[in-house]
């Protein structure tokens, strides 16, 4: 089992188990909270928690439209 551990004071640690329904990040564009499926995110075997950003669905749509206008094709498969 994986968990997150944070020291909140010299004598108190808080641990939270990581499940498929409690992992979140912040959209780098608008700042809203985005729920993350870690299995899906790292399914290609190349992900890392420090170098990965996940956009919310609205910002993703906007970003894909911008890429399409610039003639850049994106396929997430």
mmCIF file as gemmi writes it, N, C-alpha and C atoms, coordinates in Angstrom:
data_model
loop_
_atom_site.group_PDB
_atom_site.id
_atom_site.type_symbol
_atom_site.label_atom_id
_atom_site.label_alt_id
_atom_site.label_comp_id
_atom_site.label_asym_id
_atom_site.label_entity_id
_atom_site.label_seq_id
_atom_site.pdbx_PDB_ins_code
_atom_site.Cartn_x
_atom_site.Cartn_y
_atom_site.Cartn_z
_atom_site.occupancy
_atom_site.B_iso_or_equiv
_atom_site.pdbx_formal_charge
_atom_site.auth_seq_id
_atom_site.auth_asym_id
_atom_site.pdbx_PDB_model_num
ATOM 1 N N . UNK Axp A 1 ? 0.848 -1.176 0 1 0 ? 1 A 1
ATOM 2 C CA . UNK Axp A 1 ? 0 0 0 1 0 ? 1 A 1
ATOM 3 C C . UNK Axp A 1 ? 0.898 1.245 0 1 0 ? 1 A 1
ATOM 4 N N . UNK Axp A 2 ? 0.489 2.253 -0.761 1 0 ? 2 A 1
ATOM 5 C CA . UNK Axp A 2 ? 1.213 3.52 -0.81 1 0 ? 2 A 1
ATOM 6 C C . UNK Axp A 2 ? 0.457 4.56 -0.005 1 0 ? 2 A 1
ATOM 7 N N . UNK Axp A 3 ? 1.205 5.503 0.544 1 0 ? 3 A 1
ATOM 8 C CA . UNK Axp A 3 ? 0.579 6.568 1.314 1 0 ? 3 A 1
ATOM 9 C C . UNK Axp A 3 ? 1.447 7.812 1.243 1 0 ? 3 A 1
ATOM 10 N N . UNK Axp A 4 ? 0.854 8.924 1.633 1 0 ? 4 A 1
ATOM 11 C CA . UNK Axp A 4 ? 1.561 10.193 1.74 1 0 ? 4 A 1
ATOM 12 C C . UNK Axp A 4 ? 1.757 10.468 3.225 1 0 ? 4 A 1
ATOM 13 N N . UNK Axp A 5 ? 2.939 10.949 3.571 1 0 ? 5 A 1
ATOM 14 C CA . UNK Axp A 5 ? 3.248 11.228 4.972 1 0 ? 5 A 1
ATOM 15 C C . UNK Axp A 5 ? 3.752 12.663 5.07 1 0 ? 5 A 1
ATOM 16 N N . UNK Axp A 6 ? 3.174 13.414 5.988 1 0 ? 6 A 1
ATOM 17 C CA . UNK Axp A 6 ? 3.559 14.814 6.172 1 0 ? 6 A 1
ATOM 18 C C . UNK Axp A 6 ? 3.769 15.077 7.656 1 0 ? 6 A 1
ATOM 19 N N . UNK Axp A 7 ? 4.904 15.667 7.983 1 0 ? 7 A 1
ATOM 20 C CA . UNK Axp A 7 ? 5.169 16.04 9.374 1 0 ? 7 A 1
ATOM 21 C C . UNK Axp A 7 ? 4.521 17.401 9.617 1 0 ? 7 A 1
ATOM 22 N N . UNK Axp A 8 ? 3.532 17.451 10.515 1 0 ? 8 A 1
ATOM 23 C CA . UNK Axp A 8 ? 2.831 18.705 10.799 1 0 ? 8 A 1
ATOM 24 C C . UNK Axp A 8 ? 3.387 19.415 12.029 1 0 ? 8 A 1
ATOM 25 N N . UNK Axp A 9 ? 4.133 18.691 12.829 1 0 ? 9 A 1
ATOM 26 C CA . UNK Axp A 9 ? 4.838 19.272 13.971 1 0 ? 9 A 1
ATOM 27 C C . UNK Axp A 9 ? 5.958 18.286 14.336 1 0 ? 9 A 1
ATOM 28 N N . UNK Axp A 10 ? 6.852 18.679 15.218 1 0 ? 10 A 1
ATOM 29 C CA . UNK Axp A 10 ? 7.945 17.764 15.572 1 0 ? 10 A 1
ATOM 30 C C . UNK Axp A 10 ? 7.472 16.41 16.115 1 0 ? 10 A 1
ATOM 31 N N . UNK Axp A 11 ? 6.273 16.369 16.663 1 0 ? 11 A 1
ATOM 32 C CA . UNK Axp A 11 ? 5.796 15.116 17.267 1 0 ? 11 A 1
ATOM 33 C C . UNK Axp A 11 ? 4.611 14.484 16.539 1 0 ? 11 A 1
ATOM 34 N N . UNK Axp A 12 ? 4.14 15.1 15.449 1 0 ? 12 A 1
ATOM 35 C CA . UNK Axp A 12 ? 2.949 14.583 14.775 1 0 ? 12 A 1
ATOM 36 C C . UNK Axp A 12 ? 3.204 14.41 13.284 1 0 ? 12 A 1
ATOM 37 N N . UNK Axp A 13 ? 2.971 13.187 12.808 1 0 ? 13 A 1
ATOM 38 C CA . UNK Axp A 13 ? 2.989 12.876 11.381 1 0 ? 13 A 1
ATOM 39 C C . UNK Axp A 13 ? 1.567 12.513 10.963 1 0 ? 13 A 1
ATOM 40 N N . UNK Axp A 14 ? 1.168 12.946 9.784 1 0 ? 14 A 1
ATOM 41 C CA . UNK Axp A 14 ? -0.133 12.567 9.227 1 0 ? 14 A 1
ATOM 42 C C . UNK Axp A 14 ? 0.127 11.686 8.019 1 0 ? 14 A 1
ATOM 43 N N . UNK Axp A 15 ? -0.546 10.543 7.955 1 0 ? 15 A 1
ATOM 44 C CA . UNK Axp A 15 ? -0.428 9.663 6.792 1 0 ? 15 A 1
ATOM 45 C C . UNK Axp A 15 ? -1.804 9.478 6.167 1 0 ? 15 A 1
ATOM 46 N N . UNK Axp A 16 ? -1.825 9.468 4.837 1 0 ? 16 A 1
ATOM 47 C CA . UNK Axp A 16 ? -3.063 9.262 4.092 1 0 ? 16 A 1
ATOM 48 C C . UNK Axp A 16 ? -2.785 8.213 3.022 1 0 ? 16 A 1
ATOM 49 N N . UNK Axp A 17 ? -3.566 7.135 3.035 1 0 ? 17 A 1
ATOM 50 C CA . UNK Axp A 17 ? -3.424 6.099 2.015 1 0 ? 17 A 1
ATOM 51 C C . UNK Axp A 17 ? -3.778 6.66 0.65 1 0 ? 17 A 1
ATOM 52 N N . UNK Axp A 18 ? -3.034 6.244 -0.366 1 0 ? 18 A 1
ATOM 53 C CA . UNK Axp A 18 ? -3.316 6.662 -1.735 1 0 ? 18 A 1
ATOM 54 C C . UNK Axp A 18 ? -4.205 5.604 -2.382 1 0 ? 18 A 1
ATOM 55 N N . UNK Axp A 19 ? -5.356 6.042 -2.844 1 0 ? 19 A 1
ATOM 56 C CA . UNK Axp A 19 ? -6.311 5.177 -3.538 1 0 ? 19 A 1
ATOM 57 C C . UNK Axp A 19 ? -6.604 5.797 -4.904 1 0 ? 19 A 1
ATOM 58 N N . UNK Axp A 20 ? -7.409 5.116 -5.689 1 0 ? 20 A 1
ATOM 59 C CA . UNK Axp A 20 ? -7.728 5.632 -7.026 1 0 ? 20 A 1
ATOM 60 C C . UNK Axp A 20 ? -8.702 6.797 -6.999 1 0 ? 20 A 1
ATOM 61 N N . UNK Axp A 21 ? -9.208 7.168 -5.828 1 0 ? 21 A 1
ATOM 62 C CA . UNK Axp A 21 ? -10.175 8.265 -5.762 1 0 ? 21 A 1
ATOM 63 C C . UNK Axp A 21 ? -9.716 9.431 -4.885 1 0 ? 21 A 1
ATOM 64 N N . UNK Axp A 22 ? -8.431 9.46 -4.511 1 0 ? 22 A 1
ATOM 65 C CA . UNK Axp A 22 ? -7.992 10.558 -3.647 1 0 ? 22 A 1
ATOM 66 C C . UNK Axp A 22 ? -6.674 11.199 -4.103 1 0 ? 22 A 1
ATOM 67 N N . UNK Axp A 23 ? -6.404 11.15 -5.404 1 0 ? 23 A 1
ATOM 68 C CA . UNK Axp A 23 ? -5.194 11.78 -5.934 1 0 ? 23 A 1
ATOM 69 C C . UNK Axp A 23 ? -5.619 12.949 -6.816 1 0 ? 23 A 1
ATOM 70 N N . UNK Axp A 24 ? -5.077 14.118 -6.529 1 0 ? 24 A 1
ATOM 71 C CA . UNK Axp A 24 ? -5.466 15.332 -7.228 1 0 ? 24 A 1
ATOM 72 C C . UNK Axp A 24 ? -4.232 16.158 -7.563 1 0 ? 24 A 1
ATOM 73 N N . UNK Axp A 25 ? -4.388 17.053 -8.518 1 0 ? 25 A 1
ATOM 74 C CA . UNK Axp A 25 ? -3.363 18.055 -8.814 1 0 ? 25 A 1
ATOM 75 C C . UNK Axp A 25 ? -4.092 19.346 -9.162 1 0 ? 25 A 1
ATOM 76 N N . UNK Axp A 26 ? -3.326 20.369 -9.453 1 0 ? 26 A 1
ATOM 77 C CA . UNK Axp A 26 ? -3.879 21.662 -9.823 1 0 ? 26 A 1
ATOM 78 C C . UNK Axp A 26 ? -3.592 21.915 -11.293 1 0 ? 26 A 1
ATOM 79 N N . UNK Axp A 27 ? -4.61 22.32 -12.055 1 0 ? 27 A 1
ATOM 80 C CA . UNK Axp A 27 ? -4.432 22.645 -13.472 1 0 ? 27 A 1
ATOM 81 C C . UNK Axp A 27 ? -3.417 23.784 -13.576 1 0 ? 27 A 1
ATOM 82 N N . UNK Axp A 28 ? -2.367 23.603 -14.397 1 0 ? 28 A 1
ATOM 83 C CA . UNK Axp A 28 ? -1.35 24.649 -14.503 1 0 ? 28 A 1
ATOM 84 C C . UNK Axp A 28 ? -1.835 25.913 -15.206 1 0 ? 28 A 1
ATOM 85 N N . UNK Axp A 29 ? -2.992 25.848 -15.851 1 0 ? 29 A 1
ATOM 86 C CA . UNK Axp A 29 ? -3.512 27.009 -16.563 1 0 ? 29 A 1
ATOM 87 C C . UNK Axp A 29 ? -4.475 27.831 -15.706 1 0 ? 29 A 1
ATOM 88 N N . UNK Axp A 30 ? -5.513 27.179 -15.177 1 0 ? 30 A 1
ATOM 89 C CA . UNK Axp A 30 ? -6.543 27.936 -14.443 1 0 ? 30 A 1
ATOM 90 C C . UNK Axp A 30 ? -6.503 27.739 -12.932 1 0 ? 30 A 1
ATOM 91 N N . UNK Axp A 31 ? -5.76 26.722 -12.473 1 0 ? 31 A 1
ATOM 92 C CA . UNK Axp A 31 ? -5.619 26.506 -11.042 1 0 ? 31 A 1
ATOM 93 C C . UNK Axp A 31 ? -6.693 25.667 -10.39 1 0 ? 31 A 1
ATOM 94 N N . UNK Axp A 32 ? -7.641 25.137 -11.172 1 0 ? 32 A 1
ATOM 95 C CA . UNK Axp A 32 ? -8.696 24.325 -10.557 1 0 ? 32 A 1
ATOM 96 C C . UNK Axp A 32 ? -8.152 22.94 -10.195 1 0 ? 32 A 1
ATOM 97 N N . UNK Axp A 33 ? -8.844 22.274 -9.29 1 0 ? 33 A 1
ATOM 98 C CA . UNK Axp A 33 ? -8.45 20.949 -8.843 1 0 ? 33 A 1
ATOM 99 C C . UNK Axp A 33 ? -8.845 19.907 -9.889 1 0 ? 33 A 1
ATOM 100 N N . UNK Axp A 34 ? -7.914 18.976 -10.186 1 0 ? 34 A 1
ATOM 101 C CA . UNK Axp A 34 ? -8.143 17.941 -11.182 1 0 ? 34 A 1
ATOM 102 C C . UNK Axp A 34 ? -7.915 16.589 -10.52 1 0 ? 34 A 1
ATOM 103 N N . UNK Axp A 35 ? -8.909 15.703 -10.594 1 0 ? 35 A 1
ATOM 104 C CA . UNK Axp A 35 ? -8.745 14.353 -10.054 1 0 ? 35 A 1
ATOM 105 C C . UNK Axp A 35 ? -7.891 13.538 -11.023 1 0 ? 35 A 1
ATOM 106 N N . UNK Axp A 36 ? -6.946 12.771 -10.487 1 0 ? 36 A 1
ATOM 107 C CA . UNK Axp A 36 ? -5.975 12.044 -11.291 1 0 ? 36 A 1
ATOM 108 C C . UNK Axp A 36 ? -6.136 10.543 -11.101 1 0 ? 36 A 1
ATOM 109 N N . UNK Axp A 37 ? -6.084 9.808 -12.199 1 0 ? 37 A 1
ATOM 110 C CA . UNK Axp A 37 ? -6.005 8.349 -12.172 1 0 ? 37 A 1
ATOM 111 C C . UNK Axp A 37 ? -4.537 8.01 -12.432 1 0 ? 37 A 1
ATOM 112 N N . UNK Axp A 38 ? -3.809 7.639 -11.393 1 0 ? 38 A 1
ATOM 113 C CA . UNK Axp A 38 ? -2.377 7.394 -11.529 1 0 ? 38 A 1
ATOM 114 C C . UNK Axp A 38 ? -2.065 6.253 -12.496 1 0 ? 38 A 1
ATOM 115 N N . UNK Axp A 39 ? -2.901 5.232 -12.527 1 0 ? 39 A 1
ATOM 116 C CA . UNK Axp A 39 ? -2.682 4.114 -13.453 1 0 ? 39 A 1
ATOM 117 C C . UNK Axp A 39 ? -2.733 4.608 -14.889 1 0 ? 39 A 1
ATOM 118 N N . UNK Axp A 40 ? -3.742 5.406 -15.206 1 0 ? 40 A 1
ATOM 119 C CA . UNK Axp A 40 ? -3.864 5.946 -16.563 1 0 ? 40 A 1
ATOM 120 C C . UNK Axp A 40 ? -2.732 6.927 -16.87 1 0 ? 40 A 1
ATOM 121 N N . UNK Axp A 41 ? -2.42 7.778 -15.925 1 0 ? 41 A 1
ATOM 122 C CA . UNK Axp A 41 ? -1.4 8.802 -16.137 1 0 ? 41 A 1
ATOM 123 C C . UNK Axp A 41 ? -0.039 8.193 -16.462 1 0 ? 41 A 1
ATOM 124 N N . UNK Axp A 42 ? 0.302 7.105 -15.797 1 0 ? 42 A 1
ATOM 125 C CA . UNK Axp A 42 ? 1.621 6.508 -15.976 1 0 ? 42 A 1
ATOM 126 C C . UNK Axp A 42 ? 1.584 5.219 -16.785 1 0 ? 42 A 1
ATOM 127 N N . UNK Axp A 43 ? 0.516 4.997 -17.529 1 0 ? 43 A 1
ATOM 128 C CA . UNK Axp A 43 ? 0.36 3.75 -18.282 1 0 ? 43 A 1
ATOM 129 C C . UNK Axp A 43 ? 1.412 3.561 -19.369 1 0 ? 43 A 1
ATOM 130 N N . UNK Axp A 44 ? 1.998 4.638 -19.864 1 0 ? 44 A 1
ATOM 131 C CA . UNK Axp A 44 ? 3.023 4.497 -20.906 1 0 ? 44 A 1
ATOM 132 C C . UNK Axp A 44 ? 4.412 4.236 -20.327 1 0 ? 44 A 1
ATOM 133 N N . UNK Axp A 45 ? 4.539 4.231 -19.004 1 0 ? 45 A 1
ATOM 134 C CA . UNK Axp A 45 ? 5.801 3.93 -18.36 1 0 ? 45 A 1
ATOM 135 C C . UNK Axp A 45 ? 6.805 5.06 -18.356 1 0 ? 45 A 1
ATOM 136 N N . UNK Axp A 46 ? 6.411 6.243 -18.798 1 0 ? 46 A 1
ATOM 137 C CA . UNK Axp A 46 ? 7.355 7.351 -18.896 1 0 ? 46 A 1
ATOM 138 C C . UNK Axp A 46 ? 7.022 8.533 -18.001 1 0 ? 46 A 1
ATOM 139 N N . UNK Axp A 47 ? 6.037 8.425 -17.145 1 0 ? 47 A 1
ATOM 140 C CA . UNK Axp A 47 ? 5.638 9.563 -16.323 1 0 ? 47 A 1
ATOM 141 C C . UNK Axp A 47 ? 6.49 9.733 -15.086 1 0 ? 47 A 1
ATOM 142 N N . UNK Axp A 48 ? 6.481 10.935 -14.56 1 0 ? 48 A 1
ATOM 143 C CA . UNK Axp A 48 ? 7.103 11.209 -13.268 1 0 ? 48 A 1
ATOM 144 C C . UNK Axp A 48 ? 6.276 12.28 -12.567 1 0 ? 48 A 1
ATOM 145 N N . UNK Axp A 49 ? 6.201 12.212 -11.259 1 0 ? 49 A 1
ATOM 146 C CA . UNK Axp A 49 ? 5.348 13.133 -10.508 1 0 ? 49 A 1
ATOM 147 C C . UNK Axp A 49 ? 5.839 14.571 -10.551 1 0 ? 49 A 1
ATOM 148 N N . UNK Axp A 50 ? 7.129 14.793 -10.718 1 0 ? 50 A 1
ATOM 149 C CA . UNK Axp A 50 ? 7.668 16.152 -10.701 1 0 ? 50 A 1
ATOM 150 C C . UNK Axp A 50 ? 7.588 16.842 -12.048 1 0 ? 50 A 1
ATOM 151 N N . UNK Axp A 51 ? 7.644 16.091 -13.13 1 0 ? 51 A 1
ATOM 152 C CA . UNK Axp A 51 ? 7.668 16.702 -14.454 1 0 ? 51 A 1
ATOM 153 C C . UNK Axp A 51 ? 6.359 16.602 -15.206 1 0 ? 51 A 1
ATOM 154 N N . UNK Axp A 52 ? 5.297 16.174 -14.538 1 0 ? 52 A 1
ATOM 155 C CA . UNK Axp A 52 ? 4.016 15.964 -15.206 1 0 ? 52 A 1
ATOM 156 C C . UNK Axp A 52 ? 3.006 17.014 -14.772 1 0 ? 52 A 1
ATOM 157 N N . UNK Axp A 53 ? 2.335 17.623 -15.752 1 0 ? 53 A 1
ATOM 158 C CA . UNK Axp A 53 ? 1.235 18.556 -15.48 1 0 ? 53 A 1
ATOM 159 C C . UNK Axp A 53 ? -0.019 17.994 -16.122 1 0 ? 53 A 1
ATOM 160 N N . UNK Axp A 54 ? -1.14 18.166 -15.446 1 0 ? 54 A 1
ATOM 161 C CA . UNK Axp A 54 ? -2.419 17.701 -15.981 1 0 ? 54 A 1
ATOM 162 C C . UNK Axp A 54 ? -3.37 18.882 -16.032 1 0 ? 54 A 1
ATOM 163 N N . UNK Axp A 55 ? -3.863 19.169 -17.224 1 0 ? 55 A 1
ATOM 164 C CA . UNK Axp A 55 ? -4.819 20.256 -17.415 1 0 ? 55 A 1
ATOM 165 C C . UNK Axp A 55 ? -6.233 19.765 -17.13 1 0 ? 55 A 1
ATOM 166 N N . UNK Axp A 56 ? -7.099 20.65 -16.674 1 0 ? 56 A 1
ATOM 167 C CA . UNK Axp A 56 ? -8.51 20.314 -16.506 1 0 ? 56 A 1
ATOM 168 C C . UNK Axp A 56 ? -9.125 20.122 -17.893 1 0 ? 56 A 1
ATOM 169 N N . UNK Axp A 57 ? -10.335 19.581 -17.952 1 0 ? 57 A 1
ATOM 170 C CA . UNK Axp A 57 ? -10.945 19.278 -19.254 1 0 ? 57 A 1
ATOM 171 C C . UNK Axp A 57 ? -11.167 20.528 -20.096 1 0 ? 57 A 1
ATOM 172 N N . UNK Axp A 58 ? -11.564 21.631 -19.479 1 0 ? 58 A 1
ATOM 173 C CA . UNK Axp A 58 ? -11.792 22.857 -20.252 1 0 ? 58 A 1
ATOM 174 C C . UNK Axp A 58 ? -10.495 23.416 -20.826 1 0 ? 58 A 1
ATOM 175 N N . UNK Axp A 59 ? -9.455 23.465 -20.004 1 0 ? 59 A 1
ATOM 176 C CA . UNK Axp A 59 ? -8.173 23.974 -20.487 1 0 ? 59 A 1
ATOM 177 C C . UNK Axp A 59 ? -7.561 23.023 -21.512 1 0 ? 59 A 1
ATOM 178 N N . UNK Axp A 60 ? -7.79 21.723 -21.356 1 0 ? 60 A 1
ATOM 179 C CA . UNK Axp A 60 ? -7.303 20.743 -22.34 1 0 ? 60 A 1
ATOM 180 C C . UNK Axp A 60 ? -7.94 20.987 -23.7 1 0 ? 60 A 1
ATOM 181 N N . UNK Axp A 61 ? -9.246 21.233 -23.705 1 0 ? 61 A 1
ATOM 182 C CA . UNK Axp A 61 ? -9.946 21.513 -24.969 1 0 ? 61 A 1
ATOM 183 C C . UNK Axp A 61 ? -9.367 22.755 -25.639 1 0 ? 61 A 1
ATOM 184 N N . UNK Axp A 62 ? -9.153 23.799 -24.851 1 0 ? 62 A 1
ATOM 185 C CA . UNK Axp A 62 ? -8.589 25.046 -25.374 1 0 ? 62 A 1
ATOM 186 C C . UNK Axp A 62 ? -7.184 24.806 -25.922 1 0 ? 62 A 1
ATOM 187 N N . UNK Axp A 63 ? -6.38 24.085 -25.171 1 0 ? 63 A 1
ATOM 188 C CA . UNK Axp A 63 ? -5 23.801 -25.586 1 0 ? 63 A 1
ATOM 189 C C . UNK Axp A 63 ? -4.974 22.989 -26.884 1 0 ? 63 A 1
ATOM 190 N N . UNK Axp A 64 ? -5.842 21.987 -27.004 1 0 ? 64 A 1
ATOM 191 C CA . UNK Axp A 64 ? -5.898 21.173 -28.221 1 0 ? 64 A 1
ATOM 192 C C . UNK Axp A 64 ? -6.346 21.996 -29.425 1 0 ? 64 A 1
ATOM 193 N N . UNK Axp A 65 ? -7.293 22.907 -29.219 1 0 ? 65 A 1
ATOM 194 C CA . UNK Axp A 65 ? -7.735 23.785 -30.31 1 0 ? 65 A 1
ATOM 195 C C . UNK Axp A 65 ? -6.582 24.669 -30.779 1 0 ? 65 A 1
ATOM 196 N N . UNK Axp A 66 ? -5.808 25.207 -29.83 1 0 ? 66 A 1
ATOM 197 C CA . UNK Axp A 66 ? -4.655 26.042 -30.18 1 0 ? 66 A 1
ATOM 198 C C . UNK Axp A 66 ? -3.631 25.251 -30.988 1 0 ? 66 A 1
ATOM 199 N N . UNK Axp A 67 ? -3.363 24.016 -30.573 1 0 ? 67 A 1
ATOM 200 C CA . UNK Axp A 67 ? -2.418 23.175 -31.305 1 0 ? 67 A 1
ATOM 201 C C . UNK Axp A 67 ? -2.919 22.888 -32.716 1 0 ? 67 A 1
ATOM 202 N N . UNK Axp A 68 ? -4.223 22.6 -32.826 1 0 ? 68 A 1
ATOM 203 C CA . UNK Axp A 68 ? -4.81 22.306 -34.133 1 0 ? 68 A 1
ATOM 204 C C . UNK Axp A 68 ? -4.685 23.512 -35.06 1 0 ? 68 A 1
ATOM 205 N N . UNK Axp A 69 ? -4.928 24.721 -34.542 1 0 ? 69 A 1
ATOM 206 C CA . UNK Axp A 69 ? -4.789 25.947 -35.342 1 0 ? 69 A 1
ATOM 207 C C . UNK Axp A 69 ? -3.366 26.119 -35.855 1 0 ? 69 A 1
ATOM 208 N N . UNK Axp A 70 ? -2.398 25.676 -35.064 1 0 ? 70 A 1
ATOM 209 C CA . UNK Axp A 70 ? -0.991 25.789 -35.456 1 0 ? 70 A 1
ATOM 210 C C . UNK Axp A 70 ? -0.548 24.619 -36.338 1 0 ? 70 A 1
ATOM 211 N N . UNK Axp A 71 ? -1.481 23.718 -36.647 1 0 ? 71 A 1
ATOM 212 C CA . UNK Axp A 71 ? -1.166 22.583 -37.523 1 0 ? 71 A 1
ATOM 213 C C . UNK Axp A 71 ? -0.467 21.442 -36.822 1 0 ? 71 A 1
ATOM 214 N N . UNK Axp A 72 ? -0.546 21.404 -35.496 1 0 ? 72 A 1
ATOM 215 C CA . UNK Axp A 72 ? 0.092 20.346 -34.734 1 0 ? 72 A 1
ATOM 216 C C . UNK Axp A 72 ? -0.969 19.308 -34.372 1 0 ? 72 A 1
ATOM 217 N N . UNK Axp A 73 ? -0.745 18.078 -34.797 1 0 ? 73 A 1
ATOM 218 C CA . UNK Axp A 73 ? -1.66 16.99 -34.487 1 0 ? 73 A 1
ATOM 219 C C . UNK Axp A 73 ? -1.236 16.357 -33.174 1 0 ? 73 A 1
ATOM 220 N N . UNK Axp A 74 ? -2.198 16.086 -32.311 1 0 ? 74 A 1
ATOM 221 C CA . UNK Axp A 74 ? -1.9 15.449 -31.045 1 0 ? 74 A 1
ATOM 222 C C . UNK Axp A 74 ? -2.744 14.208 -30.922 1 0 ? 74 A 1
ATOM 223 N N . UNK Axp A 75 ? -2.097 13.108 -30.604 1 0 ? 75 A 1
ATOM 224 C CA . UNK Axp A 75 ? -2.778 11.84 -30.383 1 0 ? 75 A 1
ATOM 225 C C . UNK Axp A 75 ? -2.269 11.287 -29.061 1 0 ? 75 A 1
ATOM 226 N N . UNK Axp A 76 ? -3.148 11.136 -28.088 1 0 ? 76 A 1
ATOM 227 C CA . UNK Axp A 76 ? -2.71 10.703 -26.761 1 0 ? 76 A 1
ATOM 228 C C . UNK Axp A 76 ? -2.645 9.195 -26.603 1 0 ? 76 A 1
ATOM 229 N N . UNK Axp A 77 ? -2.646 8.464 -27.67 1 0 ? 77 A 1
ATOM 230 C CA . UNK Axp A 77 ? -2.582 7.001 -27.584 1 0 ? 77 A 1
ATOM 231 C C . UNK Axp A 77 ? -1.171 6.521 -27.481 1 0 ? 77 A 1
